Amino acid sequence: VFSSGYLACQGAIQALSLRADDSRVPIFFDRLAHASLIDGATQDRRNWRSFPHNDISSLEILLKRNHPAGWPSALVITEGVFSMDGDLAPLLEMSQLCEKHDALLLVDDAHGTGVVGDGGAGTASAAGIADKAHVVQIGTLSKALGSQGGFVAGPEVLRRLLVNTARTFIFDTALNPAAVGAALAAVEILKREPERRERLRSNINLFRQLLNRIACDKVNPSPIIPVLMAGEEKALEAAANLREQGFFVAAIRPPTVPHGTSRLRITITAGHSEENIRSLAQAISMLETA
């Protein structure tokens, strides 16, 4: 457990990108990965490549072309649920590819933890790869669990490696007891009250159905739903308009997202009522979108 999800990503990547003989592990990451992952991956400017979003073929080419001596052959990095688009990574295919090429797969599941998978166990669990020895899972305690901190999950040998080599773990202050207690209580609630996830799923499906003009998968389990706008100013104006109507929807613009893809980033929760969701959908339908 780290004091933030950002530091969990930084520490895990730093520890996993260096072999026991001090040789560097090539790093390949999805081009739309979160800044915390990119910052960790690009610390060594010579040792990384990005691949187009969710492009398995491009990733396979990188893995085939890069076969350095030593294990692992590479560290592949992706998000489970992408924070700005709400889509899911093809984790089963990525896991199979990494296993074939002796690579590690690191999945940042900040937006999948507590939401996706059986019992909210996340996208790796939903894809059936959570128990694979080459899969490393990162999550946060600050999204669905409502506390603070980040975690890295994997085999016991991984835990020992991080405790002894992850600089953002060793040299950072630990989580305060209140945050730890809140996170533990949230995990117990997650186990004890599955109806919260069921209500969230119902709310997500309803909102996606109401906004069926958006090109998105209506059965996508992600609560993150982007609405692309015609420019940065339009996104800001739309967010202000919605706020006046009582809806807090963030306007996302560069450099958080690429130029030309400014958007409203909607996040559905289990706490929203059907009336909330229908009213927001109606308000968005009146906006000038891209």
DARA-V982244 format. One record per helix or strand of 2 or more residues. SS is the DSSP state (H for helix, E for strand). FROM is the first residue (numbers start at 0). LEN is the number of residues. If there is no record, write none. Layout:
ss:SS from:FROM len:LEN
ss:SS from:FROM len:LEN
This chain:
ss:H from:4 len:12
ss:E from:25 len:5
ss:H from:34 len:7
ss:E from:47 len:4
ss:H from:55 len:10
ss:E from:73 len:6
ss:H from:90 len:10
ss:E from:103 len:5
ss:H from:117 len:3
ss:H from:122 len:4
ss:E from:134 len:6
ss:E from:149 len:4
ss:H from:155 len:10
ss:H from:166 len:4
ss:H from:176 len:16
ss:H from:194 len:16
ss:E from:223 len:6
ss:H from:231 len:13
ss:E from:249 len:3
ss:E from:262 len:5
ss:H from:273 len:12
